[in-house]
Amino acid sequence: MGETGILGSADRVELIDGEIIDMSPIGVLHAAIVARLASTLSQRLGEQAVVWCQNPLRLGDLSAPEPDIAVLRARGDYYTTAHPTPADVLLVIEVAESSLEYDLRTKVPLYARHGIPEVWVIDAATRRTRVFRHSAGGCEAGREAVRGYADEMSVEPHQPLSCVGVLDETGEQVILELARLLPAAGGK
């Protein structure tokens, strides 16, 4: 659609389950959080992984979401020949300034259906993070039918946050504390 002129370069849209979805404009807080996380992850991961910001993931023929951050397996071509697929993804991070319900109800289950191993949804206002791990891959009874992940937890900004599959250059798990990385308004 971009090639034919239906969508312009300034249009913010995603392909989700065959539908073109308008995305909210990026607010100042949202942009700052994404920039800080991307910078920190890039520094800590070095060449161990690719930090992919607001770029498409190819989830089959009907979905190409653009998560705020995806941590990808390192690849020699740096994804110049094709967009990453679920097999390339270690972690997806969505920052929700105005999209919390959409991220939780639409995008998290989409990621689960495609086997993304871990998703974080950060509430920009509170810095509280919902962590979803171990994709159930399908719909089972109870909580998994809603989100598609076997494990779900809430992490407060002052608590350590880490992803099982994301290791730094020394082989240690990358641990973040959002309260230190992303202080609330006024620097506190």
C-alpha positions as CSV (number, residue, x, y, z in Angstrom):
1,M,0.0,0.0,0.0
2,G,2.9,2.3,0.7
3,E,4.3,1.5,-2.8
4,T,1.0,2.4,-4.5
5,G,0.5,5.6,-2.6
6,I,-2.5,4.5,-0.5
7,L,-0.4,5.0,2.6
8,G,2.1,7.8,3.0
9,S,5.4,7.7,4.9
10,A,3.9,9.8,7.7
11,D,1.0,7.3,8.2
12,R,1.4,5.4,11.5
13,V,-0.3,2.0,10.9
14,E,0.3,-1.7,11.7
15,L,-1.0,-4.8,10.1
16,I,-2.8,-6.9,12.7
17,D,-4.6,-10.1,11.8
18,G,-5.2,-8.8,8.3
19,E,-6.5,-5.3,9.4
20,I,-4.7,-2.0,8.9
21,I,-4.8,-0.4,12.4
22,D,-4.1,3.3,12.9
23,M,-1.5,3.9,15.6
24,S,-1.7,6.7,18.1
25,P,0.8,9.5,17.7
26,I,4.0,9.1,19.8
27,G,3.8,11.3,22.9
28,V,6.8,12.9,24.6
29,L,6.8,10.5,27.6
30,H,6.4,7.5,25.3
31,A,9.3,8.6,23.1
32,A,11.6,9.3,26.0
33,I,11.0,5.9,27.6
34,V,11.6,4.0,24.4
35,A,14.8,6.0,23.7
36,R,16.1,5.4,27.2
37,L,15.3,1.6,27.1
38,A,16.8,1.2,23.6
39,S,20.0,3.0,24.6
40,T,20.4,1.0,27.8
41,L,19.7,-2.3,26.2
42,S,22.0,-1.5,23.2
43,Q,24.9,-0.6,25.6
44,R,24.4,-3.7,27.8
45,L,23.8,-6.2,24.9
46,G,26.6,-5.0,22.6
47,E,26.8,-7.5,19.7
48,Q,24.9,-10.2,21.5
49,A,21.5,-9.0,20.2
50,V,19.9,-6.5,18.0
51,V,17.7,-3.8,19.6
52,W,14.9,-3.2,17.0
53,C,12.9,0.0,17.6
54,Q,9.4,0.6,16.2
55,N,10.1,-1.6,13.2
56,P,8.0,-4.4,11.8
57,L,8.1,-8.0,12.9
58,R,6.7,-10.5,10.3
59,L,4.2,-12.7,12.1
60,G,2.8,-14.7,9.2
61,D,1.1,-13.2,6.2
62,L,-1.6,-11.3,8.1
63,S,0.3,-9.5,10.9
64,A,3.3,-7.1,10.9
65,P,3.2,-5.3,14.2
66,E,5.7,-2.6,15.1
67,P,6.5,-3.0,18.7
68,D,8.3,-0.2,20.5
69,I,11.3,-2.4,21.1
70,A,12.1,-6.0,20.1
71,V,15.3,-7.6,21.2
72,L,16.4,-10.0,18.4
73,R,18.9,-12.7,18.0
74,A,22.1,-11.4,16.5
75,R,22.3,-12.1,12.7
76,G,25.2,-11.4,10.4
77,D,23.1,-9.4,7.9
78,Y,21.5,-7.3,10.6
79,Y,18.1,-8.1,9.1
80,T,18.8,-6.4,5.8
81,T,17.3,-9.2,3.7
82,A,14.0,-9.7,5.6
83,H,12.1,-8.5,8.6
84,P,12.5,-10.6,11.7
85,T,10.1,-13.5,12.3
86,P,9.0,-15.0,15.6
87,A,12.1,-17.3,15.7
88,D,14.3,-14.2,15.8
89,V,12.6,-12.6,18.7
90,L,13.9,-12.9,22.3
91,L,11.7,-10.1,23.9
92,V,9.1,-7.6,22.8
93,I,8.5,-4.4,24.8
94,E,5.4,-2.2,24.3
95,V,5.3,1.2,26.0
96,A,1.7,2.2,26.7
97,E,1.0,5.9,27.1
98,S,-2.5,5.8,25.6
99,S,-2.7,2.2,24.3
100,L,-2.6,0.0,27.5
101,E,-5.9,-1.8,26.8
102,Y,-5.1,-2.3,23.1
103,D,-1.6,-3.7,24.0
104,L,-3.0,-6.0,26.6
105,R,-6.0,-7.3,24.8
106,T,-4.8,-7.3,21.1
107,K,-1.1,-7.3,20.9
108,V,-0.1,-9.6,23.8
109,P,-2.4,-12.4,22.5
110,L,-1.1,-11.9,19.0
111,Y,2.5,-12.3,20.2
112,A,1.5,-15.4,22.1
113,R,-0.1,-17.0,19.1
114,H,3.1,-16.6,17.2
115,G,5.3,-18.0,19.9
116,I,7.1,-14.8,21.1
117,P,8.7,-16.0,24.3
118,E,8.4,-12.9,26.4
119,V,6.5,-9.6,26.2
120,W,6.7,-6.6,28.5
121,V,4.0,-3.9,28.6
122,I,5.1,-0.8,30.4
123,D,2.5,1.6,31.6
124,A,4.3,4.9,30.8
125,A,2.6,6.9,33.6
126,T,3.4,4.5,36.5
127,R,6.4,2.7,35.0
128,R,4.7,-0.5,36.2
129,T,5.5,-3.4,33.8
130,R,3.3,-6.4,33.0
131,V,5.5,-9.3,32.1
132,F,4.2,-12.2,30.0
133,R,6.3,-15.3,29.7
134,H,6.1,-18.8,28.2
135,S,3.8,-18.5,25.3
136,A,1.0,-21.1,25.5
137,G,0.6,-20.8,21.7
138,G,-3.1,-21.5,21.7
139,C,-6.3,-20.9,23.7
140,E,-6.8,-23.0,26.8
141,A,-9.2,-22.5,29.7
142,G,-8.8,-19.7,32.1
143,R,-6.2,-16.9,31.9
144,E,-4.3,-18.3,28.9
145,A,-7.4,-17.9,26.8
146,V,-7.2,-14.2,27.4
147,R,-3.5,-13.4,27.0
148,G,-2.0,-16.6,25.7
149,Y,0.9,-16.8,28.1
150,A,1.4,-19.3,30.9
151,D,3.1,-16.8,33.3
152,E,2.0,-13.3,33.9
153,M,3.3,-10.9,36.6
154,S,3.4,-7.3,37.5
155,V,6.7,-5.6,38.3
156,E,6.8,-2.3,40.1
157,P,9.3,0.3,38.9
158,H,11.7,-0.2,41.9
159,Q,11.8,-4.0,41.4
160,P,14.4,-5.7,39.2
161,L,13.2,-6.6,35.7
162,S,14.9,-9.2,33.5
163,C,14.2,-11.4,30.5
164,V,15.1,-15.0,30.7
165,G,16.7,-15.2,27.2
166,V,18.4,-11.8,27.1
167,L,22.1,-12.0,28.1
168,D,24.8,-9.4,28.0
169,E,28.3,-9.9,26.5
170,T,29.5,-11.7,29.6
171,G,26.6,-14.2,29.5
172,E,24.9,-12.6,32.5
173,Q,21.2,-11.8,32.5
174,V,20.4,-8.1,31.8
175,I,18.6,-6.7,34.8
176,L,16.9,-3.3,34.6
177,E,15.2,-1.2,37.3
178,L,12.9,1.2,35.7
179,A,12.7,3.6,38.6
180,R,16.5,4.3,38.2
181,L,16.4,4.3,34.4
182,L,13.2,6.2,34.0
183,P,12.6,8.6,36.9
184,A,9.1,10.0,37.4
185,A,8.5,13.6,36.4
186,G,10.7,16.0,38.4
187,G,13.6,13.5,38.4
188,K,12.5,11.6,41.5
